[in-house]
Amino acid sequence: MASDSPTDQPQPLPEVDLKTFIAQMPKAELHVHLEGCLTPVLARSLASRNNLPPPSSLSHLEPSHPEAGYAFNDLTSFLQIYYPNLAVLVTAEDFSDLALSYLRTAHAQNVKHVELFFDPQAHTSRGIPFPTVVRGYRHGVITAQRTLGISASLIMCFLRDHSAEYAMSTLMESLPFKDSIIGVGLDSDERDNPPSKFASVFQRAAREGYLLTMHCDIDQPNILTHIGQAINEIQVDRIDHGTNIIESPELVDTIKTRGIGLTCCPISNSVVTADFKGREIVSLLRQGVKVTINSDDPAYFRGYVNENLLKLAEGTDVTKKELIQLQRNAFMISWISSWRRSHFLHMLDEYEQKALSLVEERRPLANGI
């Protein structure tokens, strides 16, 4: 017979500050680019190992200040350093080390599950064989799973500013590695590169058993048309970014009905556009959309998932209970087995019960809730 002793009930955590509350919360991250995890320190190390000159983006950085970051101020200047930096990635060991570097940080931030974007065309276009890329990343993922206990999987993205034919050939190259890749996505420069350009590629990917997601970046020209194409023509399972959907109640209703989630990135939003879209993210959350918070390219935007959650919390009236709901959404729309999802959700429920059992549900964070 179960005991009614108070010690058998979940005990509330001592009241903690917001930063600690976020840090202790079990989390999933669904929108992070492995190539965007190449820190200046790691880039310099890989260049040295491969007998290459350091990327020009490091010329203004002092090696004695490892916390220093890359310098850019908009999407164009970001891309102008992002792709050239990848020249330091040559061997499978390099790709493995890059994956491990991010996964160690994610584990330290109490991320339990992560789905990692990678861009094979950014490497095959400069002569690196596709198997080198995917085997290296896969080795890093498996090593992290074994040594850290973090759950992780790979999502292969196509570069939308290249041709659909190149995307299709990349898809065909991936087929021998289907056991290592859970889904496909679409990223890079969205201007004049709508989702419909890649419709046949994603149709074939779906037939091969891949799950589907697509970037619909913030405040792009024709963005609502692009979101509509992703949902209705491509029939994606998720949308990356996608916050502009709030401008169309019809599309909001559609993704709610279909259970399509959004993987939002507040810090990168604030660099790419004039606003981090916090109010829109919270509004969508309160409308029942499965929005999530993620880091995008953390080595460049200088913020991992905890920092992105903190930015949202400090810049809006989101509550602690809603911060937990954001993580519940992430586990719910993640591409994991049902038993693993149940395990993570149970972990999150236990944290919520302990952390929030003595507080009211919707008191503002400014009042400690």
N, C-alpha and C positions, 0 to 999 in steps of 0.2 A: 504494500500500500504506500502511495506517495506521501512524503512528509509535507506538512504545511509550514515547516520552519522557514523563517525569513531568509535563512542562508541558502535555501534551495531556489530562491527567486533571483532573477537578474538584478544585480546591484548597480545602482546608478554610478556613473563616473563622477568624480569631483568636477565641479564647474571649471571648464578650461577656456582659455582664450580661443579666438576664432582660428588662428593659425594652427594651434595644436589640435583642435577639433577636426580640421580638414586633414591634417597629417595622419591622425589615428584612424581615419575612416577607410575601410576597405574600398578599393577603387578598380575600375576597368578603364582602359584607354583604347579608343577605337579609331583615332585619327592622328597618327604620328608617322612622319616620313623618315625612314632609316637614313636616307641621304641628308635629311635635315637635322640629323643627330651628330654630324661630323663637327665636333668642337675644334676650335683653333689649336688646342693642345694636341688632340689626336691627329689633326691634319698635318701638323708639323712633325709629329712622330712618324707617321706613315711615309711622308715625303723623305725623311732621313733614311728609313728602312729600305725604301725602294730606290735610293740614290737619285732622287728627283729634287729640283729646286722647290722651296716652299711656295705655295700659291701666293700670287700677288696680293690677295686679300689680307695676307698676314703681314705685309710690309710695314704697316703702321703700328703693329702690336709688339710689345716687348715680351720676350719669352719669360722674363721674371715676373710678369703679371698675368698668370694663367686665367684669371677671372675676366680679363678683357674680352670683348666680343667683336664680331664683325660689324662693319660700318655700312649702313644703307638707310634710305629714308622712304622708299616706296616699293611697289611690286617690281617695277622695271629694274631699279638698282639692286634689289634683292636677287633677281634672276641672273643679273650680270656677274655676280660673284658665286652664286649657288652652284651653277653647272661647271665652271672652270675649276672650282675647288675639288671636284670629284676625280681629277686626274691623279690624285694620290692613291686612289683605290685601284690596285693592280691584281693582287693575288686573292685566292679564296681566304687566306688567313686575314687579309685586310678587311674583307667584308664580314668575316666572323668577329673580328675585334670591334668593328663598328656596331654590330648588333649587340654584342656583350656590353659595350660601353653604355649604350642606352638602357639596356635591361637591368644593369646594376643600379642605375639611378632610379629607374621605375620601381624596382624592388625596395629601395631605400625610402621611397615615398608611399609605400604600402599599396602599390598597384598589384593586384592579384592576377589580372588577365589583361593582355594587350594584343591588338591586331595591328600588324606593322605593314605599312605601305613600302614598296620598293619599286624603283624605276629601271628596269633592265635596259631600256633603250638609251638611257643616259650613259651606259657603259658599253653596250654592244656597238653603239655608233662611234666609239673611239677604239674599237678593236678588242675589247674584253669579251671572251666567249660567254654566252649565256650560262652554260653549266658552272663556270667559275663563280658567277654572281650568286646564283640560287643555292649552290652547294655551300658557299661561304656563309651566306645568311642563315641557311638551315643549320649549319654546324653551331653558329652562335646561339640560335634559338634553343637547340637541344642541350647545349652546355648550360645555358641559363636555367632551363627546366630542371636539369639534374642537380645543379649546384645551389640554386637559389629557390627552387620550388615555384617559380613564376610560370604561369600558363601563357603561351604565346603562339601566334600563327602568322602566316605571311599572306599579304594581298598584293598581287602584281598590278601595277598601274601602267596605262598607256599614256604617252605624251601627246596631248591633244593638238599641239602645234606641229606635229609631224603628220604624215599621211595615214589614212585608214588602211592602206595596203601594208604599210610598215607595221601598224598595230596588228593586223591579221597575221603577218609572218611571225611576229613576236608571240602571238597566241599559239601558233602552231609549234614554235620552239618550246613552249612551256609544257606541252602535253606529256612528254616523258616524266615530268616532275609534278604531275597533278597531286601526288600524295603529299607534296610539300607546300602547296599553294591552295588556300581555301577559297579565294575569290579574286575578282579583277575590279579595277577602278580606272578612273580617268582624271588626270591632273595636268598641271602646267598652264600655259597662257590660254585663257578662255576666249579672248577676243577673236571673233570670226571663226571660232571652232566650236560650234554647238554640239550637243549630244547626238543629234541626228546624223552627223558626219560619221559616227562610229556604230550606227545601228546594226549593220551586218556583223561586225566584230563581236558585239555583245550578244547578239542572237546565237552565234556559234559558241561563244563562251558558256552561255546558259545551257546549250545542248550538251556541252562537255561536262556539265555538273558544277561549274563555278557559280558562286554567289556574286551578286552585282551591286556595285556602288559607283557613284560619280560625284566629282566635285562640281558644285554650282556656287561659284565664289561670290563674295560679298560685293554688291553694288556694281555688277558688271552690266554692260549694255545688253538689253534683251533678256535680262536675268529671269523674269517670270516665264518667258517662252522656253528658256533652257530648262527650268525646273519642270515645267509641264511636259517637255519632251522626255526628260529623265524618268518621270513617273509613268506617263501614259504610253510612250513609244518604246522606250528601253525597258520599262517595268523593273526598275531597280528595287533592291531590297533595303537600301539605305541611301541617304544623300549626305555628302560631306559639305560642311558649311550650310548653305541653303536658307539662311536666316531671312532673306528677302521674301520668303514664302508668306510671311505675315501680311504682306500687301495684297494677298489674294485669299479671302475667306473660303472660296471654293476649293483651292488647292490645299488649304489647311484641313478642311473637312475630308478631303480625299486621303491625305496621309494618315489622318487619325483613323479613318475607317480601315485602311490597309495595314496599319501598324508600322508604317515606315518612320524610322527615326532619323534625326539630324545630328551630325557630329560637329559641334560648334567649337570655335577656338578664339576666345576673347582677346588674348594678347596679340596674336597675329592680326586680328581684325583691326586693332588700334594702330597698327603700323601700316597696313595696306590701305586703310580708309581713315576717315576723320573720326570714327566712332568705334568703340569696341562692341557695340550691339547688345549691351547688357540688358537694357530694358526690353528689347525685342525677344531675347532669349528667355527672360523671366515670364514675359507675356505668353509666349508659346507654351512654356512649361505649365502655366496656370490654365491654359486652354486644353491641356491634356495631350499635347504633342510630346513624343518621346525624344526630347532634346537631351544632349549629353555635352560634357565639357572635356576638352582635349588640348594637346599642346602643339600640334601641327609640326613645326620645325624648331624644336626647343633650343638647339645650339645657336640658332640665328636670332630667335626672338627672346632668348634668355629667360625662358620660363617653361617649366615642366607642368605636369597636370596640377600639382598642388598650387603653384603660383597662379595658374589660370583660374582655378576655383576661388582663390583668395581675391583675385581681381574682380571677379563677378560679385563676390560677397561684399566687398568694400565699396563697390560702385553702384549697387542696387539695394532694394529692400528685401532681397531673397532671405528666407529663413533657414535655420539649420535643418529643419525637417525637409525643406525643399532641396537643400544641398544633398541630403541623403537620397531624395527622390531622383535627383540627377544621376546618382550612381546606380540606383535601382534600374533606371532606364537603360543605362549602359550595359548592365548585365543582361537585361531583357532582350536588347536588340543585338547582342554580340552573337557571333557565329560559333557557338560552342555546343557541346552535347547537353541534353536536357538534365542529365544527372549533375554535370559540372555546374550548370547554371543554378540548379537548386542548391548546390553546396555554397556557392558564392552568395546567393540571395539570403540563405540562412545565416551566413556570417554577417551580412549587412544588417539583417533584422536584429540579430543579437546586439550589434553595436548600437543600433538605434534605440533599442529597449534600455540599454545601459546608459546611453548618453542623454536621452531625452525623456526618461520616464518621469522626471519631476518637473518638467517645464511645459508651458502651454504651447499649443501647436503653432500659432502664427504671430507671436510677438516679434517685433523687428529685431534684427541682429544687433542694432545699436544698443538695445537694452539687454544684450547678453544671451539672446535666444536665437 
